[in-house]
Amino acid sequence: MPWGQMTMNDFVVEEANLVLDFTHCGKPVKFDTKNNNGLYAVDFIVNREKNMLFIEVKDYQNPNTPRVQQKEDYNMLLDAGRADESVFALKMGAKIKDSLLSLYAKGDTFTKNVIYLLFINFDDLKAAERQLLFDKIRGHIPTGLNNERFTAFKELKFRLVDAEKLKRYGIVCSSKISV
């Protein structure tokens, strides 16, 4: 699908087994496409009046995923929060870095703060485990871009969010009905 095209309508999109409604947030742009030239990319970008949202969606509760795979995913998330080095944490950090670099190379100057929302749809991931994961991923986020020397970038914030916290940003998330 070409960059910027959506699947359902301009404000309601499908990602994995989820439906994301951006009606009260702003028009999302599908950014993670096959044409990223080897770079990682966040799933969606929403350019709002006061900030830009970079949104990554990981749906580990997809009912079409076998139970064995769900258990492996859960263990991977636990390990990612506890391990010194984690491929998952590294990739999630690289998604924001590569997305910023891609847009910067296209001439964007980031006159607004950027908020990176990583939504992990997995209720079994407890608060303490989410905090460990947040800390590990944050270590791979290029917060050095917040330095006044990098005038092309405004402040970069990272949030590991659940469905309730997504609502605070005007995004409603629900599961698709499996047939």
BADRENDREN-50946 format. One line per 5 residues: their letters; for each residue x, y, z of N, C-alpha, C. Coordinates in Angstrom, 1 decimal. Atoms other than C-alpha are relative to their C-alpha. Example, Ala and Ser with C-alpha at 12.3 -4.5 7.8 and 13.67 -1.06 7.14 Angstrom:
// residues 2
as = 0.9:-1.2:0.0:12.3:-4.5:7.8:0.9:1.2:0.0; -0.9:-1.1:0.0:13.7:-1.1:7.1:-0.8:1.1:0.8
END
This chain:
// residues 179
mpwgq = 0.8:-1.2:0.0:0.0:0.0:0.0:0.9:1.2:0.0; -0.8:-1.2:0.0:1.5:3.4:-0.9:0.0:0.8:1.3; -0.1:-0.8:-1.3:2.7:5.7:1.9:-1.2:1.0:0.0; 1.1:-0.9:-0.3:-0.2:7.6:3.4:-1.4:-0.5:-0.3; 1.3:0.5:0.3:-3.0:5.4:2.1:-0.5:-0.8:1.2
mtmnd = 0.6:0.7:-1.2:-5.4:3.9:4.7:-0.9:-1.2:-0.6; 0.7:1.2:0.5:-7.4:0.6:4.6:-1.5:0.2:0.1; 1.4:-0.1:-0.1:-10.9:1.6:5.9:-0.5:1.4:-0.4; 0.2:-1.4:0.4:-11.3:5.4:5.9:1.1:0.8:0.5; -1.1:-0.9:-0.4:-9.2:8.4:6.7:0.3:0.0:1.5
fvvee = -0.2:0.0:-1.5:-9.7:8.0:10.5:-0.1:-1.3:0.7; 0.1:1.3:-0.6:-10.5:4.4:11.2:0.8:-1.0:-0.8; -0.9:0.9:0.7:-7.9:1.8:10.3:0.1:-1.3:0.8; -0.2:1.4:-0.6:-7.2:-1.9:10.9:1.5:-0.2:0.1; -1.4:0.4:-0.2:-3.9:-3.1:12.3:0.0:-1.3:0.8
anlvl = 0.1:1.4:-0.6:-3.5:-6.9:13.1:-1.5:-0.3:0.2; 1.4:0.4:-0.3:-6.8:-7.9:14.8:-0.7:1.2:0.7; 0.6:-1.2:-0.7:-7.5:-4.3:16.0:-0.5:1.0:-1.0; 0.5:-1.2:0.7:-9.5:-1.4:14.8:0.4:1.2:0.8; -0.5:-1.2:-0.7:-8.0:2.0:15.7:-0.8:1.1:-0.6
dfthc = 0.8:-1.1:0.4:-10.3:5.0:15.5:0.7:1.3:0.5; -0.8:-1.3:-0.2:-8.4:8.3:15.2:-0.9:1.2:-0.1; 0.9:-1.1:0.2:-11.5:10.4:14.8:0.2:1.2:0.9; -0.2:-1.1:-0.9:-10.8:12.5:17.9:1.5:0.3:0.3; -1.5:-0.2:-0.2:-7.0:12.5:17.5:0.5:0.8:-1.2
gkpvk = -0.5:-0.6:1.2:-6.3:13.5:13.9:0.2:-1.1:-1.0; -0.1:1.0:1.1:-5.8:11.9:10.5:1.4:-0.7:0.1; -1.3:0.7:0.0:-3.2:9.1:10.7:0.5:-0.2:-1.4; -0.7:0.4:1.3:-0.7:8.4:8.0:0.7:-1.3:0.3; -0.6:1.3:-0.1:0.3:4.8:7.6:1.5:0.2:-0.5
fdtkn = -1.4:-0.3:0.3:4.1:5.0:7.8:0.9:-1.2:-0.2; -0.7:1.2:0.1:5.3:1.5:8.1:-0.4:-0.8:-1.2; 0.3:0.6:1.3:5.3:0.3:4.5:1.2:-0.9:-0.4; -1.1:0.8:0.5:7.5:-2.1:2.5:1.0:0.9:-0.7; -0.9:-0.9:0.7:9.2:0.9:0.9:0.9:0.9:1.0
nngly = -0.8:-0.8:-0.9:11.3:2.0:3.9:1.5:-0.1:-0.2; -1.5:0.0:0.3:14.7:1.3:2.3:0.8:-0.6:1.1; -0.7:0.7:-1.1:15.7:-1.1:5.1:0.0:0.6:1.3; 0.2:-0.7:-1.3:14.8:1.3:7.9:-1.2:-0.5:0.7; 1.2:0.3:-0.8:12.4:0.5:10.7:-0.9:1.2:-0.1
avdfi = 0.9:-1.1:0.0:9.3:2.6:10.9:-1.1:-0.3:0.9; 1.2:0.1:-0.9:6.5:3.3:13.3:-1.2:-0.3:-0.9; 1.2:0.4:0.8:3.0:2.1:12.1:-0.7:1.2:-0.5; 0.8:-1.2:0.4:1.3:5.5:12.1:0.7:1.3:0.5; -0.4:-1.3:-0.4:2.1:9.2:12.3:-1.3:0.9:-0.1
vnrek = 1.1:-1.0:0.0:-0.5:11.8:13.3:0.6:1.4:0.3; -0.5:-1.3:-0.1:0.4:15.4:12.8:-1.1:0.9:0.6; 1.1:-0.7:-0.7:-1.6:17.3:15.4:0.5:1.5:0.2; -0.3:-1.4:-0.1:-1.7:21.0:16.2:1.2:0.3:0.9; -1.1:-0.3:-1.0:0.6:20.9:19.2:1.1:-1.0:0.0
nmlfi = -1.1:1.1:0.0:2.6:17.7:18.6:-0.2:-0.9:-1.1; 0.1:1.1:1.0:3.3:14.8:16.3:0.0:-1.3:0.8; 0.0:1.3:-0.6:2.3:11.3:17.4:0.6:-1.0:-0.9; -0.5:1.1:0.7:4.4:8.4:16.3:-0.5:-1.2:0.7; 0.7:1.1:-0.6:2.4:5.2:17.0:0.4:-1.3:-0.5
evkdy = -0.4:1.4:0.4:3.6:1.6:17.0:-1.0:-0.9:0.8; 1.0:0.9:-0.6:1.0:-1.1:17.6:0.5:-1.5:-0.1; -0.4:1.4:-0.1:1.9:-4.6:18.8:-1.2:-0.7:0.6; 1.2:0.7:-0.5:-1.2:-6.9:19.1:0.4:-1.4:0.3; -0.4:1.3:-0.5:-0.2:-9.9:21.2:-1.3:-0.8:0.5
qnpnt = 1.2:0.7:-0.4:-3.9:-10.8:21.9:-0.9:-0.4:-1.1; 0.7:0.3:1.2:-4.9:-11.5:18.4:-0.5:-1.5:0.2; 0.5:1.3:-0.2:-7.3:-14.5:18.7:0.4:-1.0:-1.1; -0.4:0.9:1.0:-6.0:-15.9:15.5:1.4:-0.5:0.2; -1.3:0.5:-0.4:-2.6:-16.4:17.1:-0.1:-1.2:0.9
prvqq = 0.0:1.2:-0.9:-2.0:-19.9:18.5:0.5:0.3:1.4; -0.3:-0.2:-1.4:-1.8:-20.1:22.3:1.5:-0.2:0.2; -1.4:0.2:-0.2:1.8:-21.4:22.0:0.8:1.2:-0.4; -0.6:-1.2:0.4:2.8:-18.3:20.1:-0.2:1.1:1.0; 0.3:-1.0:-1.0:1.0:-16.1:22.6:0.9:-0.1:1.2
kedyn = -0.8:0.2:-1.1:3.0:-17.7:25.4:1.5:0.4:-0.3; -1.4:-0.4:0.4:6.3:-17.2:23.5:0.1:1.5:-0.1; 0.0:-1.4:0.0:5.4:-13.6:22.9:0.0:0.6:1.4; 0.0:-0.4:-1.4:4.7:-13.1:26.6:1.4:-0.1:0.6; -1.3:0.2:-0.5:8.0:-14.6:27.5:1.0:0.9:-0.6
mllda = -0.9:-0.9:0.7:9.8:-12.5:24.9:-0.2:1.4:0.6; 0.2:-1.3:-0.6:8.2:-9.3:26.4:0.6:0.0:1.4; -0.6:0.1:-1.3:9.2:-10.4:29.9:1.6:0.1:-0.1; -1.5:0.1:0.2:12.8:-11.2:28.8:0.5:1.4:-0.5; -0.4:-1.3:0.5:12.9:-7.8:26.9:0.2:1.0:1.1
grade = -0.1:-0.9:-1.2:12.3:-6.0:30.2:1.1:-0.3:0.9; -1.0:0.5:-1.0:14.7:-8.0:32.2:1.4:-0.2:-0.5; -1.3:0.3:0.5:17.6:-8.8:29.9:0.8:1.3:-0.2; -0.9:-1.1:0.2:20.6:-6.5:29.6:-0.1:0.5:-1.5; 0.1:-0.3:1.4:20.3:-6.6:25.8:-1.2:-0.8:-0.6
svfal = 1.2:0.6:0.5:17.0:-7.3:24.0:-0.2:0.5:-1.4; 0.3:-0.4:1.4:16.3:-7.4:20.3:-1.3:0.8:-0.1; 1.3:-0.7:0.0:12.7:-6.3:21.0:0.2:1.5:0.4; -0.2:-1.4:-0.4:13.8:-3.2:22.9:0.8:0.8:-1.0; -0.8:-0.7:1.0:16.4:-2.4:20.3:-0.8:0.4:-1.2
kmgak = 0.8:-0.3:1.1:13.9:-2.7:17.5:-1.1:1.1:0.2; 1.0:-1.1:-0.4:11.3:-0.5:19.3:0.6:1.3:0.0; -0.7:-1.2:0.0:13.9:2.1:19.8:0.4:0.5:-1.4; -0.4:-0.3:1.4:15.1:1.9:16.2:-1.2:0.5:-0.8; 1.2:-0.4:0.7:11.5:2.4:15.0:-0.1:1.5:0.1
ikdsl = 0.2:-1.5:-0.1:11.4:6.0:16.4:1.2:0.7:-0.7; -1.2:-0.6:0.6:15.0:6.8:15.4:-0.1:0.0:-1.5; 0.1:0.1:1.5:14.6:5.5:11.8:-1.1:0.8:-0.6; 1.1:-0.8:0.5:11.2:7.2:11.4:0.4:1.5:0.0; -0.5:-1.4:-0.1:12.7:10.5:12.6:1.0:0.3:-1.2
lslya = -1.0:-0.3:1.1:15.6:10.2:10.2:-0.6:0.0:-1.4; 0.7:0.1:1.3:13.4:9.2:7.3:-0.7:1.3:-0.3; 0.7:-1.3:0.2:11.2:12.3:7.8:1.0:1.2:-0.2; -1.0:-1.1:0.1:14.2:14.5:8.4:0.7:0.1:-1.4; -0.6:0.1:1.4:15.8:13.3:5.1:-0.9:0.6:-1.0
kgdtf = 1.0:-0.5:0.9:12.6:14.3:3.4:-0.3:1.5:0.2; 0.1:-1.4:-0.2:12.9:17.8:4.8:-0.9:0.5:1.1; 0.8:-0.4:-1.2:10.7:17.8:7.9:1.0:0.6:1.0; -0.8:-0.7:-1.0:12.0:20.1:10.6:-0.5:-0.1:1.4; 0.4:0.3:-1.3:10.0:19.0:13.6:-0.2:1.2:0.9
tknvi = 0.2:-1.2:-0.8:8.7:22.3:14.9:-0.9:-0.3:1.2; 0.8:0.4:-1.1:6.5:20.4:17.3:0.7:-1.1:0.8; -0.4:1.1:-0.7:7.2:18.0:20.1:-0.5:-1.3:-0.6; 0.4:1.3:0.6:7.2:14.3:19.0:-0.3:-0.9:1.2; 0.3:0.9:-1.1:5.5:11.8:21.3:-0.1:-1.4:-0.7
yllfi = 0.0:1.4:0.5:6.2:8.1:20.6:-0.8:-0.9:0.9; 0.9:0.8:-0.8:3.3:5.9:21.7:0.2:-1.4:-0.5; -0.1:1.4:0.3:4.1:2.2:21.8:-1.1:-0.7:0.8; 1.2:0.7:-0.5:0.8:0.3:22.3:0.3:-1.5:-0.1; -0.2:1.5:0.0:1.3:-3.3:23.4:-1.3:-0.5:0.5
nfddl = 1.3:0.6:-0.3:-2.1:-5.1:23.4:0.3:-1.4:0.6; -0.3:1.2:-0.7:-1.3:-7.7:26.0:-0.4:0.2:1.5; 0.5:-0.3:-1.4:-3.4:-7.6:29.3:0.8:-0.7:1.0; -0.7:0.8:-1.0:-1.2:-10.3:31.0:1.3:0.7:0.4; -1.3:-0.7:-0.4:1.8:-7.9:31.0:-0.4:1.0:1.1
kaaer = 0.3:-0.7:-1.3:1.6:-6.5:34.6:0.7:1.4:0.0; -0.5:-1.4:-0.1:2.4:-2.9:35.6:1.5:0.0:0.2; -1.5:0.0:-0.3:5.9:-3.8:37.0:0.8:-0.5:-1.2; -0.6:0.5:1.2:6.7:-5.7:33.8:0.0:1.0:-1.1; 0.0:-1.1:0.9:5.6:-2.8:31.7:1.0:1.1:0.3
qllfd = -1.0:-1.0:-0.4:7.8:-0.5:33.7:1.4:-0.4:-0.4; -1.3:0.5:0.4:10.8:-2.7:33.2:0.2:0.1:-1.5; -0.1:0.0:1.4:10.1:-2.9:29.5:0.1:1.5:-0.5; -0.1:-1.4:0.3:9.6:0.9:29.3:1.4:0.5:0.2; -1.3:-0.4:-0.3:12.9:1.5:30.9:1.0:-0.5:-1.0
kirgh = -0.9:0.5:1.0:14.7:-0.8:28.5:-0.1:0.6:-1.3; 0.3:-0.6:1.3:13.1:0.6:25.4:0.5:1.4:0.0; -0.4:-1.4:-0.1:13.7:4.1:26.6:1.5:0.2:-0.2; -1.4:0.0:0.2:17.4:3.3:26.7:0.4:0.0:-1.5; -0.4:0.1:1.4:17.3:2.8:22.9:-0.7:1.2:-0.8
iptgl = 0.6:-1.1:0.6:15.3:6.0:22.2:1.0:1.2:-0.1; -1.0:-1.1:0.1:17.5:8.9:20.8:-0.4:1.3:0.7; 0.3:-1.2:-0.8:16.8:11.3:23.6:1.0:1.1:-0.2; -1.0:-1.0:0.3:20.0:13.1:22.7:-0.5:1.1:-1.0; 0.5:-1.0:0.9:18.0:14.8:20.0:-0.7:1.2:0.7
nnerf = 0.7:-1.1:-0.7:16.3:16.9:22.7:1.0:1.1:0.4; -1.1:-1.0:-0.2:19.7:18.7:23.1:-0.2:1.2:-0.8; 0.2:-1.2:0.7:19.6:22.3:22.1:0.9:0.1:-1.3; -0.9:0.0:1.1:22.4:21.6:19.6:-0.8:-0.5:-1.3; 0.7:0.5:1.1:19.9:19.7:17.4:-1.3:0.8:-0.2
tafke = 1.1:-1.0:0.1:17.7:22.6:16.4:-1.1:-0.5:-0.9; 1.0:0.5:0.9:15.8:20.5:13.8:-1.1:-0.7:0.8; 0.9:0.9:-0.7:14.1:18.5:16.6:-0.5:0.8:1.3; 0.5:-0.5:-1.3:11.8:19.6:19.4:0.1:-1.2:1.0; -0.2:1.0:-1.1:11.4:17.5:22.6:-0.7:-1.3:-0.5
lkfrl = 0.5:1.4:0.3:10.9:13.7:22.1:-0.4:-0.7:1.3; 0.5:0.7:-1.2:8.8:11.8:24.6:-0.4:-1.4:-0.4; 0.3:1.4:0.2:8.2:8.1:24.9:-1.0:-0.5:1.0; 1.0:0.6:-0.9:5.1:6.4:26.3:-0.3:-1.4:-0.4; 0.4:1.4:0.3:4.4:2.7:26.6:-1.5:0.0:0.5
vdaek = 1.4:-0.2:-0.3:0.6:2.7:26.6:-0.9:-1.2:-0.1; 1.0:1.1:0.1:-2.4:0.4:27.1:-1.2:0.7:-0.7; 1.2:-0.5:0.7:-5.9:0.9:25.5:-0.6:1.2:0.7; 0.5:-1.2:-0.8:-7.0:3.3:28.3:0.8:1.2:-0.3; -0.9:-1.1:0.2:-4.0:5.5:27.8:-0.1:0.5:-1.4
lkryg = 0.2:-0.5:1.4:-4.5:5.6:24.0:-1.2:0.9:0.0; 1.2:-0.8:0.0:-8.0:7.1:24.7:0.4:1.5:0.4; -0.4:-1.4:-0.4:-6.2:10.1:26.4:0.5:0.8:-1.2; -0.5:-0.6:1.2:-4.7:10.8:23.0:-1.1:0.1:-1.1; 1.1:0.0:0.9:-8.1:10.5:21.3:-0.1:-1.2:-1.0
ivcss = 0.0:1.2:0.8:-7.5:7.0:19.9:-0.8:-1.1:0.7; 0.8:1.1:-0.6:-10.1:4.3:20.5:0.4:-1.3:-0.7; -0.5:1.2:0.5:-8.9:0.8:20.1:-1.0:-1.1:0.3; 0.9:1.1:-0.2:-11.2:-2.3:19.7:0.5:-1.2:-0.8; -0.3:1.2:0.7:-10.8:-5.9:18.6:-1.0:-0.1:-1.2
kisv = 0.9:0.4:1.1:-12.2:-6.9:15.2:-0.7:-1.3:0.4; 0.8:1.2:-0.2:-14.8:-9.6:15.3:0.6:-1.1:-0.9; -0.5:1.1:0.8:-13.2:-12.9:14.2:-1.1:-0.8:-0.5; 1.0:0.8:0.6:-15.2:-14.9:11.8:0.5:-1.5:-0.1
END
